[in-house]
């Protein structure tokens, strides 16, 4: 993420509040990553950012709506937020809960049905679930 965090938030149509700026710094400081709201909340508290879990959830959803994050639903209640908003796919390690990027060149999607009238495909999500071979 280039530019100051406040400028980036403003450019996305978000007011750069203290909590948004602090959470954005935690999210984007290390390059592309996948994070849950709970994990970001833990990181915020460890960094002395006083924020509630509800505020973290709200902020992550605001960042997603503004195009700064991509939401990746893994299971009903398990959602990750991806700082890489490009069109790409994921491996999900069932035992560890890690989400890993798959290079788009490694997957070819064919035979997509035509979208219903008045609709267009916005993106295709692929989640490949992994388990240990010896389990």
N, CA, C and O atoms as CSV, one atom per row, in Angstrom:
chain,resi,resn,atom,element,x,y,z
A,1,UNK,N,N,0.856,-1.167,0.000
A,1,UNK,CA,C,0.000,0.000,0.000
A,1,UNK,C,C,0.902,1.230,0.000
A,1,UNK,O,O,1.679,1.440,0.931
A,2,UNK,N,N,0.794,2.033,-1.042
A,2,UNK,CA,C,1.651,3.207,-1.148
A,2,UNK,C,C,0.898,4.453,-0.701
A,2,UNK,O,O,-0.333,4.483,-0.717
A,3,UNK,N,N,1.631,5.462,-0.307
A,3,UNK,CA,C,1.010,6.679,0.205
A,3,UNK,C,C,0.733,6.546,1.682
A,3,UNK,O,O,0.870,5.466,2.258
A,4,UNK,N,N,0.340,7.656,2.299
A,4,UNK,CA,C,0.052,7.581,3.724
A,4,UNK,C,C,-1.276,6.859,3.929
A,4,UNK,O,O,-2.149,6.897,3.062
A,5,UNK,N,N,-1.423,6.212,5.061
A,5,UNK,CA,C,-2.646,5.472,5.361
A,5,UNK,C,C,-3.847,6.405,5.307
A,5,UNK,O,O,-4.892,6.039,4.768
A,6,UNK,N,N,-3.710,7.599,5.858
A,6,UNK,CA,C,-4.819,8.556,5.846
A,6,UNK,C,C,-5.227,8.918,4.423
A,6,UNK,O,O,-6.418,9.012,4.126
A,7,UNK,N,N,-4.247,9.122,3.537
A,7,UNK,CA,C,-4.547,9.447,2.138
A,7,UNK,C,C,-5.266,8.284,1.455
A,7,UNK,O,O,-6.203,8.495,0.684
A,8,UNK,N,N,-4.835,7.084,1.733
A,8,UNK,CA,C,-5.440,5.904,1.123
A,8,UNK,C,C,-6.885,5.760,1.588
A,8,UNK,O,O,-7.775,5.472,0.787
A,9,UNK,N,N,-7.113,5.960,2.881
A,9,UNK,CA,C,-8.477,5.874,3.394
A,9,UNK,C,C,-9.358,6.949,2.763
A,9,UNK,O,O,-10.481,6.666,2.344
A,10,UNK,N,N,-8.858,8.165,2.695
A,10,UNK,CA,C,-9.626,9.255,2.059
A,10,UNK,C,C,-9.931,8.921,0.600
A,10,UNK,O,O,-11.045,9.133,0.121
A,11,UNK,N,N,-8.923,8.396,-0.096
A,11,UNK,CA,C,-9.100,8.028,-1.498
A,11,UNK,C,C,-10.149,6.947,-1.695
A,11,UNK,O,O,-10.756,6.854,-2.762
A,12,UNK,N,N,-10.365,6.132,-0.676
A,12,UNK,CA,C,-11.377,5.075,-0.731
A,12,UNK,C,C,-12.726,5.569,-0.213
A,12,UNK,O,O,-13.683,4.801,-0.121
A,13,UNK,N,N,-12.791,6.857,0.122
A,13,UNK,CA,C,-14.050,7.427,0.605
A,13,UNK,C,C,-14.304,7.226,2.082
A,13,UNK,O,O,-15.440,7.352,2.540
A,14,UNK,N,N,-13.259,6.914,2.837
A,14,UNK,CA,C,-13.395,6.686,4.280
A,14,UNK,C,C,-12.705,7.790,5.067
A,14,UNK,O,O,-11.612,8.228,4.710
A,15,UNK,N,N,-13.344,8.231,6.129
A,15,UNK,CA,C,-12.727,9.227,7.006
A,15,UNK,C,C,-11.621,8.530,7.797
A,15,UNK,O,O,-11.854,7.473,8.383
A,16,UNK,N,N,-10.419,9.113,7.820
A,16,UNK,CA,C,-9.295,8.463,8.518
A,16,UNK,C,C,-9.341,8.690,10.031
A,16,UNK,O,O,-8.577,9.489,10.572
A,17,UNK,N,N,-10.244,7.980,10.703
A,17,UNK,CA,C,-10.316,8.079,12.165
A,17,UNK,C,C,-9.083,7.419,12.768
A,17,UNK,O,O,-8.377,6.668,12.095
A,18,UNK,N,N,-8.835,7.698,14.012
A,18,UNK,CA,C,-7.671,7.114,14.693
A,18,UNK,C,C,-7.706,5.591,14.636
A,18,UNK,O,O,-6.691,4.956,14.349
A,19,UNK,N,N,-8.873,5.000,14.908
A,19,UNK,CA,C,-8.968,3.538,14.920
A,19,UNK,C,C,-8.799,2.950,13.519
A,19,UNK,O,O,-8.134,1.926,13.364
A,20,UNK,N,N,-9.385,3.575,12.495
A,20,UNK,CA,C,-9.218,3.083,11.126
A,20,UNK,C,C,-7.757,3.144,10.700
A,20,UNK,O,O,-7.239,2.200,10.104
A,21,UNK,N,N,-7.096,4.253,11.006
A,21,UNK,CA,C,-5.687,4.403,10.642
A,21,UNK,C,C,-4.847,3.336,11.350
A,21,UNK,O,O,-3.987,2.711,10.728
A,22,UNK,N,N,-5.090,3.129,12.630
A,22,UNK,CA,C,-4.322,2.132,13.390
A,22,UNK,C,C,-4.548,0.730,12.837
A,22,UNK,O,O,-3.595,-0.034,12.684
A,23,UNK,N,N,-5.796,0.384,12.536
A,23,UNK,CA,C,-6.090,-0.949,12.005
A,23,UNK,C,C,-5.523,-1.103,10.592
A,23,UNK,O,O,-5.027,-2.175,10.245
A,24,UNK,N,N,-5.587,-0.055,9.778
A,24,UNK,CA,C,-5.023,-0.118,8.426
A,24,UNK,C,C,-3.516,-0.329,8.486
A,24,UNK,O,O,-2.963,-1.095,7.697
A,25,UNK,N,N,-2.854,0.341,9.412
A,25,UNK,CA,C,-1.397,0.139,9.543
A,25,UNK,C,C,-1.083,-1.307,9.883
A,25,UNK,O,O,-0.158,-1.892,9.319
A,26,UNK,N,N,-1.855,-1.895,10.810
A,26,UNK,CA,C,-1.639,-3.300,11.172
A,26,UNK,C,C,-1.906,-4.214,9.978
A,26,UNK,O,O,-1.161,-5.163,9.738
A,27,UNK,N,N,-2.965,-3.925,9.238
A,27,UNK,CA,C,-3.344,-4.778,8.108
A,27,UNK,C,C,-2.336,-4.750,6.972
A,27,UNK,O,O,-1.972,-5.795,6.432
A,28,UNK,N,N,-1.884,-3.550,6.607
A,28,UNK,CA,C,-1.138,-3.389,5.372
A,28,UNK,C,C,0.369,-3.232,5.546
A,28,UNK,O,O,1.088,-3.109,4.554
A,29,UNK,N,N,0.861,-3.234,6.779
A,29,UNK,CA,C,2.288,-3.004,7.024
A,29,UNK,C,C,3.168,-4.125,6.491
A,29,UNK,O,O,4.316,-3.878,6.122
A,30,UNK,N,N,2.656,-5.351,6.442
A,30,UNK,CA,C,3.490,-6.505,6.090
A,30,UNK,C,C,3.237,-7.033,4.689
A,30,UNK,O,O,3.620,-8.166,4.396
A,31,UNK,N,N,2.616,-6.270,3.822
A,31,UNK,CA,C,2.309,-6.761,2.481
A,31,UNK,C,C,1.049,-7.601,2.500
A,31,UNK,O,O,0.254,-7.522,3.436
A,32,UNK,N,N,0.867,-8.406,1.462
A,32,UNK,CA,C,-0.354,-9.192,1.338
A,32,UNK,C,C,-0.460,-10.229,2.448
A,32,UNK,O,O,0.503,-10.916,2.787
A,33,UNK,N,N,-1.671,-10.317,3.003
A,33,UNK,CA,C,-1.921,-11.293,4.060
A,33,UNK,C,C,-3.397,-11.591,4.175
A,33,UNK,O,O,-4.237,-10.861,3.648
A,34,UNK,N,N,-3.704,-12.672,4.871
A,34,UNK,CA,C,-5.069,-13.081,5.161
A,34,UNK,C,C,-5.244,-13.001,6.668
A,34,UNK,O,O,-4.413,-13.513,7.418
A,35,UNK,N,N,-6.309,-12.370,7.113
A,35,UNK,CA,C,-6.489,-12.191,8.548
A,35,UNK,C,C,-7.973,-12.307,8.911
A,35,UNK,O,O,-8.847,-11.885,8.153
A,36,UNK,N,N,-8.233,-12.880,10.069
A,36,UNK,CA,C,-9.597,-12.898,10.593
A,36,UNK,C,C,-9.776,-11.675,11.489
A,36,UNK,O,O,-8.800,-11.058,11.914
A,37,UNK,N,N,-11.015,-11.338,11.765
A,37,UNK,CA,C,-11.287,-10.211,12.660
A,37,UNK,C,C,-10.703,-10.481,14.044
A,37,UNK,O,O,-10.162,-9.580,14.684
A,38,UNK,N,N,-10.814,-11.708,14.493
A,38,UNK,CA,C,-10.296,-12.058,15.819
A,38,UNK,C,C,-8.781,-11.884,15.886
A,38,UNK,O,O,-8.251,-11.376,16.874
A,39,UNK,N,N,-8.098,-12.304,14.845
A,39,UNK,CA,C,-6.633,-12.171,14.810
A,39,UNK,C,C,-6.216,-10.703,14.773
A,39,UNK,O,O,-5.286,-10.306,15.474
A,40,UNK,N,N,-6.894,-9.900,13.964
A,40,UNK,CA,C,-6.571,-8.474,13.899
A,40,UNK,C,C,-6.865,-7.804,15.239
A,40,UNK,O,O,-6.133,-6.904,15.652
A,41,UNK,N,N,-7.913,-8.225,15.912
A,41,UNK,CA,C,-8.236,-7.685,17.236
A,41,UNK,C,C,-7.114,-7.996,18.217
A,41,UNK,O,O,-6.704,-7.130,18.991
A,42,UNK,N,N,-6.615,-9.235,18.187
A,42,UNK,CA,C,-5.488,-9.620,19.059
A,42,UNK,C,C,-4.258,-8.759,18.763
A,42,UNK,O,O,-3.590,-8.293,19.686
A,43,UNK,N,N,-3.957,-8.547,17.480
A,43,UNK,CA,C,-2.811,-7.739,17.086
A,43,UNK,C,C,-2.977,-6.292,17.552
A,43,UNK,O,O,-2.021,-5.657,18.000
A,44,UNK,N,N,-4.201,-5.786,17.440
A,44,UNK,CA,C,-4.473,-4.408,17.868
A,44,UNK,C,C,-4.235,-4.262,19.364
A,44,UNK,O,O,-3.573,-3.320,19.801
A,45,UNK,N,N,-4.765,-5.179,20.140
A,45,UNK,CA,C,-4.583,-5.101,21.595
A,45,UNK,C,C,-3.106,-5.235,21.965
A,45,UNK,O,O,-2.626,-4.535,22.857
A,46,UNK,N,N,-2.385,-6.127,21.289
A,46,UNK,CA,C,-0.958,-6.299,21.559
A,46,UNK,C,C,-0.163,-5.044,21.194
A,46,UNK,O,O,0.892,-4.782,21.770
A,47,UNK,N,N,-0.681,-4.269,20.227
A,47,UNK,CA,C,-0.023,-3.026,19.808
A,47,UNK,C,C,-0.557,-1.811,20.561
A,47,UNK,O,O,-0.294,-0.670,20.183
A,48,UNK,N,N,-1.302,-2.068,21.623
A,48,UNK,CA,C,-1.860,-0.997,22.469
A,48,UNK,C,C,-2.847,-0.099,21.716
A,48,UNK,O,O,-2.935,1.101,21.978
A,49,UNK,N,N,-3.593,-0.703,20.769
A,49,UNK,CA,C,-4.663,0.018,20.075
A,49,UNK,C,C,-5.966,-0.370,20.771
A,49,UNK,O,O,-6.427,-1.502,20.629
A,50,UNK,N,N,-6.563,0.558,21.522
A,50,UNK,CA,C,-7.785,0.220,22.263
A,50,UNK,C,C,-8.989,0.165,21.315
A,50,UNK,O,O,-9.523,1.199,20.915
A,51,UNK,N,N,-9.402,-1.043,20.966
A,51,UNK,CA,C,-10.490,-1.217,20.005
A,51,UNK,C,C,-11.274,-2.470,20.372
A,51,UNK,O,O,-10.698,-3.466,20.809
A,52,UNK,N,N,-12.582,-2.415,20.192
A,52,UNK,CA,C,-13.418,-3.580,20.485
A,52,UNK,C,C,-13.448,-4.512,19.274
A,52,UNK,O,O,-13.144,-4.102,18.153
A,53,UNK,N,N,-13.813,-5.752,19.513
A,53,UNK,CA,C,-13.932,-6.713,18.420
A,53,UNK,C,C,-15.015,-6.255,17.443
A,53,UNK,O,O,-14.860,-6.426,16.234
A,54,UNK,N,N,-16.094,-5.682,17.940
A,54,UNK,CA,C,-17.163,-5.183,17.067
A,54,UNK,C,C,-16.642,-4.083,16.140
A,54,UNK,O,O,-17.005,-4.040,14.965
A,55,UNK,N,N,-15.803,-3.206,16.656
A,55,UNK,CA,C,-15.227,-2.143,15.830
A,55,UNK,C,C,-14.308,-2.734,14.767
A,55,UNK,O,O,-14.288,-2.255,13.633
A,56,UNK,N,N,-13.553,-3.761,15.118
A,56,UNK,CA,C,-12.686,-4.422,14.140
A,56,UNK,C,C,-13.545,-5.011,13.016
A,56,UNK,O,O,-13.242,-4.812,11.839
A,57,UNK,N,N,-14.610,-5.730,13.368
A,57,UNK,CA,C,-15.510,-6.286,12.350
A,57,UNK,C,C,-16.072,-5.180,11.458
A,57,UNK,O,O,-16.036,-5.286,10.232
A,58,UNK,N,N,-16.588,-4.127,12.075
A,58,UNK,CA,C,-17.167,-3.024,11.299
A,58,UNK,C,C,-16.139,-2.408,10.362
A,58,UNK,O,O,-16.439,-2.132,9.200
A,59,UNK,N,N,-14.929,-2.192,10.865
A,59,UNK,CA,C,-13.877,-1.587,10.055
A,59,UNK,C,C,-13.480,-2.492,8.899
A,59,UNK,O,O,-13.301,-2.014,7.779
A,60,UNK,N,N,-13.340,-3.786,9.148
A,60,UNK,CA,C,-12.999,-4.723,8.078
A,60,UNK,C,C,-14.070,-4.718,6.986
A,60,UNK,O,O,-13.747,-4.757,5.799
A,61,UNK,N,N,-15.332,-4.672,7.384
A,61,UNK,CA,C,-16.412,-4.640,6.394
A,61,UNK,C,C,-16.420,-3.306,5.637
A,61,UNK,O,O,-16.693,-3.281,4.437
A,62,UNK,N,N,-16.126,-2.211,6.321
A,62,UNK,CA,C,-16.026,-0.910,5.643
A,62,UNK,C,C,-14.875,-0.915,4.641
A,62,UNK,O,O,-15.025,-0.427,3.521
A,63,UNK,N,N,-13.728,-1.465,5.036
A,63,UNK,CA,C,-12.580,-1.552,4.130
A,63,UNK,C,C,-12.917,-2.426,2.921
A,63,UNK,O,O,-12.500,-2.127,1.802
A,64,UNK,N,N,-13.669,-3.506,3.146
A,64,UNK,CA,C,-14.063,-4.395,2.059
A,64,UNK,C,C,-14.992,-3.665,1.087
A,64,UNK,O,O,-14.797,-3.720,-0.127
A,65,UNK,N,N,-15.994,-2.987,1.626
A,65,UNK,CA,C,-16.928,-2.239,0.774
A,65,UNK,C,C,-16.217,-1.144,-0.012
A,65,UNK,O,O,-16.625,-0.808,-1.124
A,66,UNK,N,N,-15.152,-0.588,0.564
A,66,UNK,CA,C,-14.391,0.478,-0.101
A,66,UNK,C,C,-13.372,-0.077,-1.103
A,66,UNK,O,O,-12.710,0.692,-1.799
A,67,UNK,N,N,-13.241,-1.409,-1.180
A,67,UNK,CA,C,-12.326,-2.023,-2.137
A,67,UNK,C,C,-10.902,-2.189,-1.641
A,67,UNK,O,O,-10.013,-2.521,-2.425
A,68,UNK,N,N,-10.669,-1.963,-0.350
A,68,UNK,CA,C,-9.322,-2.107,0.205
A,68,UNK,C,C,-9.005,-3.543,0.612
A,68,UNK,O,O,-7.838,-3.918,0.722
A,69,UNK,N,N,-10.043,-4.342,0.833
A,69,UNK,CA,C,-9.898,-5.737,1.233
A,69,UNK,C,C,-10.831,-6.596,0.397
A,69,UNK,O,O,-11.775,-6.103,-0.221
A,70,UNK,N,N,-10.549,-7.877,0.390
A,70,UNK,CA,C,-11.414,-8.862,-0.256
A,70,UNK,C,C,-11.827,-9.864,0.814
A,70,UNK,O,O,-10.980,-10.384,1.541
A,71,UNK,N,N,-13.109,-10.132,0.913
A,71,UNK,CA,C,-13.622,-11.079,1.895
A,71,UNK,C,C,-13.592,-12.481,1.304
A,71,UNK,O,O,-14.026,-12.697,0.173
A,72,UNK,N,N,-13.072,-13.441,2.085
A,72,UNK,CA,C,-13.011,-14.834,1.651
A,72,UNK,C,C,-13.732,-15.673,2.700
A,72,UNK,O,O,-13.235,-15.866,3.809
A,73,UNK,N,N,-14.914,-16.169,2.331
A,73,UNK,CA,C,-15.699,-17.009,3.244
A,73,UNK,C,C,-15.203,-18.440,3.109
A,73,UNK,O,O,-15.197,-19.008,2.017
A,74,UNK,N,N,-14.788,-19.014,4.227
A,74,UNK,CA,C,-14.252,-20.371,4.215
A,74,UNK,C,C,-15.298,-21.363,4.685
A,74,UNK,O,O,-15.506,-22.398,4.052
A,75,UNK,N,N,-15.940,-21.060,5.765
A,75,UNK,CA,C,-17.027,-21.868,6.296
A,75,UNK,C,C,-18.073,-20.899,6.808
A,75,UNK,O,O,-17.819,-19.696,6.864
A,76,UNK,N,N,-19.228,-21.385,7.178
A,76,UNK,CA,C,-20.319,-20.530,7.600
A,76,UNK,C,C,-19.912,-19.335,8.445
A,76,UNK,O,O,-20.220,-18.195,8.097
A,77,UNK,N,N,-19.229,-19.582,9.541
A,77,UNK,CA,C,-18.865,-18.491,10.447
A,77,UNK,C,C,-17.410,-18.052,10.303
A,77,UNK,O,O,-16.989,-17.110,10.975
A,78,UNK,N,N,-16.639,-18.706,9.450
A,78,UNK,CA,C,-15.210,-18.400,9.322
A,78,UNK,C,C,-14.963,-17.556,8.083
A,78,UNK,O,O,-15.118,-18.023,6.955
A,79,UNK,N,N,-14.576,-16.305,8.311
A,79,UNK,CA,C,-14.307,-15.385,7.218
A,79,UNK,C,C,-12.917,-14.805,7.382
A,79,UNK,O,O,-12.518,-14.411,8.477
A,80,UNK,N,N,-12.184,-14.758,6.280
A,80,UNK,CA,C,-10.871,-14.131,6.233
A,80,UNK,C,C,-10.987,-12.863,5.410
A,80,UNK,O,O,-11.856,-12.743,4.546
A,81,UNK,N,N,-10.109,-11.925,5.686
A,81,UNK,CA,C,-10.023,-10.697,4.910
A,81,UNK,C,C,-8.647,-10.677,4.273
A,81,UNK,O,O,-7.629,-10.832,4.948
A,82,UNK,N,N,-8.632,-10.484,2.964
A,82,UNK,CA,C,-7.420,-10.581,2.160
A,82,UNK,C,C,-7.003,-9.184,1.713
A,82,UNK,O,O,-7.805,-8.451,1.135
A,83,UNK,N,N,-5.761,-8.818,1.975
A,83,UNK,CA,C,-5.273,-7.507,1.544
A,83,UNK,C,C,-4.952,-7.489,0.053
A,83,UNK,O,O,-4.774,-6.419,-0.528
A,84,UNK,N,N,-4.877,-8.665,-0.570
A,84,UNK,CA,C,-4.663,-8.767,-2.010
A,84,UNK,C,C,-6.040,-8.797,-2.672
A,84,UNK,O,O,-6.724,-9.820,-2.632
A,85,UNK,N,N,-6.443,-7.700,-3.269
A,85,UNK,CA,C,-7.778,-7.608,-3.856
A,85,UNK,C,C,-7.825,-8.032,-5.319
A,85,UNK,O,O,-8.881,-7.950,-5.948
A,86,UNK,N,N,-6.698,-8.484,-5.873
A,86,UNK,CA,C,-6.692,-8.934,-7.270
A,86,UNK,C,C,-7.480,-10.244,-7.384
A,86,UNK,O,O,-7.782,-10.896,-6.384
A,87,UNK,N,N,-7.801,-10.606,-8.613
A,87,UNK,CA,C,-8.536,-11.838,-8.857
A,87,UNK,C,C,-7.581,-13.024,-8.686
A,87,UNK,O,O,-6.707,-13.247,-9.523
A,88,UNK,N,N,-7.750,-13.770,-7.617
A,88,UNK,CA,C,-6.908,-14.940,-7.376
A,88,UNK,C,C,-7.674,-15.951,-6.532
A,88,UNK,O,O,-8.785,-15.680,-6.078
A,89,UNK,N,N,-7.071,-17.120,-6.327
A,89,UNK,CA,C,-7.738,-18.230,-5.668
A,89,UNK,C,C,-6.962,-18.639,-4.422
A,89,UNK,O,O,-5.875,-18.126,-4.158
A,90,UNK,N,N,-7.538,-19.580,-3.650
A,90,UNK,CA,C,-6.938,-19.912,-2.353
A,90,UNK,C,C,-6.910,-21.408,-2.063
A,90,UNK,O,O,-7.794,-22.165,-2.464
A,91,UNK,N,N,-5.851,-21.802,-1.346
A,91,UNK,CA,C,-5.789,-23.074,-0.638
A,91,UNK,C,C,-6.235,-22.792,0.784
A,91,UNK,O,O,-5.922,-21.734,1.330
A,92,UNK,N,N,-6.964,-23.724,1.397
A,92,UNK,CA,C,-7.316,-23.615,2.810
A,92,UNK,C,C,-6.847,-24.875,3.513
A,92,UNK,O,O,-7.309,-25.972,3.198
A,93,UNK,N,N,-5.927,-24.726,4.467
A,93,UNK,CA,C,-5.407,-25.849,5.247
A,93,UNK,C,C,-6.396,-26.109,6.383
A,93,UNK,O,O,-6.498,-25.317,7.320
A,94,UNK,N,N,-7.120,-27.221,6.291
A,94,UNK,CA,C,-8.187,-27.489,7.251
A,94,UNK,C,C,-7.685,-27.624,8.683
A,94,UNK,O,O,-8.352,-27.172,9.614
A,95,UNK,N,N,-6.529,-28.233,8.873
A,95,UNK,CA,C,-6.034,-28.449,10.228
A,95,UNK,C,C,-5.533,-27.156,10.878
A,95,UNK,O,O,-5.857,-26.885,12.034
A,96,UNK,N,N,-4.750,-26.359,10.154
A,96,UNK,CA,C,-4.153,-25.155,10.736
A,96,UNK,C,C,-5.028,-23.914,10.576
A,96,UNK,O,O,-4.866,-22.937,11.308
A,97,UNK,N,N,-5.952,-23.953,9.623
A,97,UNK,CA,C,-6.779,-22.789,9.369
A,97,UNK,C,C,-6.088,-21.725,8.529
A,97,UNK,O,O,-6.592,-20.608,8.405
A,98,UNK,N,N,-4.926,-22.065,7.943
A,98,UNK,CA,C,-4.191,-21.098,7.104
A,98,UNK,C,C,-4.829,-20.996,5.734
A,98,UNK,O,O,-5.311,-21.980,5.173
A,99,UNK,N,N,-4.822,-19.793,5.216
A,99,UNK,CA,C,-5.295,-19.516,3.868
A,99,UNK,C,C,-4.083,-19.086,3.058
A,99,UNK,O,O,-3.338,-18.202,3.481
A,100,UNK,N,N,-3.872,-19.708,1.887
A,100,UNK,CA,C,-2.717,-19.426,1.046
A,100,UNK,C,C,-3.182,-19.083,-0.358
A,100,UNK,O,O,-4.152,-19.657,-0.852
A,101,UNK,N,N,-2.498,-18.152,-0.998
A,101,UNK,CA,C,-2.831,-17.782,-2.368
A,101,UNK,C,C,-2.404,-18.864,-3.342
A,101,UNK,O,O,-1.393,-19.538,-3.143
A,102,UNK,N,N,-3.193,-19.020,-4.405
A,102,UNK,CA,C,-2.851,-19.873,-5.541
A,102,UNK,C,C,-2.615,-18.927,-6.713
A,102,UNK,O,O,-3.420,-18.030,-6.962
A,103,UNK,N,N,-1.539,-19.121,-7.415
A,103,UNK,CA,C,-1.251,-18.308,-8.591
A,103,UNK,C,C,-2.346,-18.546,-9.633
A,103,UNK,O,O,-2.675,-19.693,-9.936
A,104,UNK,N,N,-2.903,-17.483,-10.173
A,104,UNK,CA,C,-3.989,-17.623,-11.143
A,104,UNK,C,C,-3.554,-18.382,-12.388
A,104,UNK,O,O,-4.395,-18.967,-13.070
A,105,UNK,N,N,-2.264,-18.388,-12.701
A,105,UNK,CA,C,-1.778,-19.125,-13.868
A,105,UNK,C,C,-1.886,-20.635,-13.663
A,105,UNK,O,O,-1.841,-21.399,-14.627
A,106,UNK,N,N,-2.031,-21.069,-12.397
A,106,UNK,CA,C,-2.093,-22.490,-12.092
A,106,UNK,C,C,-3.491,-23.088,-12.223
A,106,UNK,O,O,-3.653,-24.304,-12.124
A,107,UNK,N,N,-4.505,-22.245,-12.444
A,107,UNK,CA,C,-5.885,-22.730,-12.534
A,107,UNK,C,C,-6.531,-22.181,-13.801
A,107,UNK,O,O,-6.349,-21.017,-14.159
A,108,UNK,N,N,-7.278,-23.034,-14.461
A,108,UNK,CA,C,-8.034,-22.606,-15.639
A,108,UNK,C,C,-9.507,-22.922,-15.375
A,108,UNK,O,O,-9.855,-24.063,-15.072
A,109,UNK,N,N,-10.357,-21.928,-15.490
A,109,UNK,CA,C,-11.795,-22.100,-15.277
A,109,UNK,C,C,-12.460,-22.161,-16.649
A,109,UNK,O,O,-12.314,-21.248,-17.461
A,110,UNK,N,N,-13.196,-23.250,-16.899
A,110,UNK,CA,C,-13.864,-23.415,-18.184
A,110,UNK,C,C,-15.323,-23.787,-17.965
A,110,UNK,O,O,-15.689,-24.340,-16.928
A,111,UNK,N,N,-16.137,-23.479,-18.944
A,111,UNK,CA,C,-17.525,-23.937,-18.926
A,111,UNK,C,C,-18.424,-23.203,-17.948
A,111,UNK,O,O,-19.414,-23.764,-17.477
A,112,UNK,N,N,-18.094,-21.958,-17.638
A,112,UNK,CA,C,-18.981,-21.206,-16.753
A,112,UNK,C,C,-20.326,-21.007,-17.431
A,112,UNK,O,O,-20.377,-20.701,-18.622
A,113,UNK,N,N,-21.405,-21.176,-16.699
A,113,UNK,CA,C,-22.714,-20.933,-17.308
A,113,UNK,C,C,-22.891,-19.446,-17.580
A,113,UNK,O,O,-22.268,-18.602,-16.935
A,114,UNK,N,N,-23.744,-19.142,-18.538
A,114,UNK,CA,C,-24.042,-17.755,-18.841
A,114,UNK,C,C,-24.855,-17.185,-17.691
A,114,UNK,O,O,-25.745,-17.851,-17.162
A,115,UNK,N,N,-24.555,-15.969,-17.311
A,115,UNK,CA,C,-25.289,-15.326,-16.221
A,115,UNK,C,C,-26.733,-15.073,-16.648
A,115,UNK,O,O,-26.993,-14.844,-17.829
A,116,UNK,N,N,-27.670,-15.110,-15.708
A,116,UNK,CA,C,-29.065,-14.809,-16.044
A,116,UNK,C,C,-29.196,-13.409,-16.641
A,116,UNK,O,O,-28.341,-12.550,-16.429
A,117,UNK,N,N,-30.251,-13.197,-17.372
A,117,UNK,CA,C,-30.478,-11.917,-18.037
A,117,UNK,C,C,-30.417,-10.770,-17.034
A,117,UNK,O,O,-31.006,-10.832,-15.955
A,118,UNK,N,N,-29.689,-9.724,-17.418
A,118,UNK,CA,C,-29.555,-8.556,-16.566
A,118,UNK,C,C,-28.475,-8.684,-15.507
A,118,UNK,O,O,-28.271,-7.764,-14.715
A,119,UNK,N,N,-27.784,-9.810,-15.485
A,119,UNK,CA,C,-26.735,-10.056,-14.489
A,119,UNK,C,C,-25.401,-10.280,-15.201
A,119,UNK,O,O,-25.360,-10.627,-16.381
A,120,UNK,N,N,-24.302,-10.070,-14.448
A,120,UNK,CA,C,-22.960,-10.326,-14.968
A,120,UNK,C,C,-22.133,-10.969,-13.853
A,120,UNK,O,O,-22.313,-10.655,-12.676
A,121,UNK,N,N,-21.246,-11.850,-14.225
A,121,UNK,CA,C,-20.348,-12.487,-13.254
A,121,UNK,C,C,-19.361,-11.431,-12.768
A,121,UNK,O,O,-18.690,-10.788,-13.576
A,122,UNK,N,N,-19.268,-11.248,-11.443
A,122,UNK,CA,C,-18.322,-10.264,-10.907
A,122,UNK,C,C,-16.969,-10.900,-10.619
A,122,UNK,O,O,-15.933,-10.260,-10.800
A,123,UNK,N,N,-16.967,-12.148,-10.173
A,123,UNK,CA,C,-15.729,-12.879,-9.951
A,123,UNK,C,C,-16.072,-14.331,-9.671
A,123,UNK,O,O,-17.216,-14.668,-9.367
A,124,UNK,N,N,-15.070,-15.180,-9.777
A,124,UNK,CA,C,-15.222,-16.600,-9.472
A,124,UNK,C,C,-14.296,-16.894,-8.305
A,124,UNK,O,O,-13.100,-16.608,-8.367
A,125,UNK,N,N,-14.844,-17.463,-7.246
A,125,UNK,CA,C,-14.048,-17.833,-6.078
A,125,UNK,C,C,-13.747,-19.327,-6.131
A,125,UNK,O,O,-14.647,-20.142,-6.336
A,126,UNK,N,N,-12.481,-19.678,-5.945
A,126,UNK,CA,C,-12.067,-21.074,-5.864
A,126,UNK,C,C,-11.345,-21.253,-4.543
A,126,UNK,O,O,-10.391,-20.536,-4.242
A,127,UNK,N,N,-11.806,-22.217,-3.757
A,127,UNK,CA,C,-11.178,-22.550,-2.486
A,127,UNK,C,C,-10.850,-24.038,-2.517
A,127,UNK,O,O,-11.750,-24.878,-2.549
A,128,UNK,N,N,-9.560,-24.362,-2.510
A,128,UNK,CA,C,-9.103,-25.744,-2.529
A,128,UNK,C,C,-8.728,-26.110,-1.101
A,128,UNK,O,O,-7.813,-25.524,-0.521
A,129,UNK,N,N,-9.435,-27.078,-0.541
A,129,UNK,CA,C,-9.215,-27.502,0.856
A,129,UNK,C,C,-8.099,-28.543,0.906
A,129,UNK,O,O,-8.049,-29.464,0.091
A,130,UNK,N,N,-7.203,-28.372,1.886
A,130,UNK,CA,C,-6.062,-29.267,2.032
A,130,UNK,C,C,-6.094,-29.979,3.383
A,130,UNK,O,O,-6.500,-29.408,4.395
A,131,UNK,N,N,-5.658,-31.238,3.375
A,131,UNK,CA,C,-5.430,-31.999,4.605
A,131,UNK,C,C,-4.047,-32.616,4.507
A,131,UNK,O,O,-3.506,-32.744,3.409
A,132,UNK,N,N,-3.469,-32.998,5.632
A,132,UNK,CA,C,-2.169,-33.679,5.621
A,132,UNK,C,C,-2.338,-35.053,4.973
A,132,UNK,O,O,-3.335,-35.736,5.207
A,133,UNK,N,N,-1.369,-35.452,4.165
A,133,UNK,CA,C,-1.437,-36.745,3.483
A,133,UNK,C,C,-1.507,-37.903,4.463
A,133,UNK,O,O,-2.169,-38.902,4.181
A,134,UNK,N,N,-0.849,-37.798,5.593
A,134,UNK,CA,C,-0.764,-38.908,6.542
A,134,UNK,C,C,-1.854,-38.877,7.598
A,134,UNK,O,O,-1.773,-39.621,8.575
A,135,UNK,N,N,-2.863,-38.047,7.435
A,135,UNK,CA,C,-3.930,-37.955,8.454
A,135,UNK,C,C,-5.064,-38.859,8.134
A,135,UNK,O,O,-6.043,-38.910,8.880
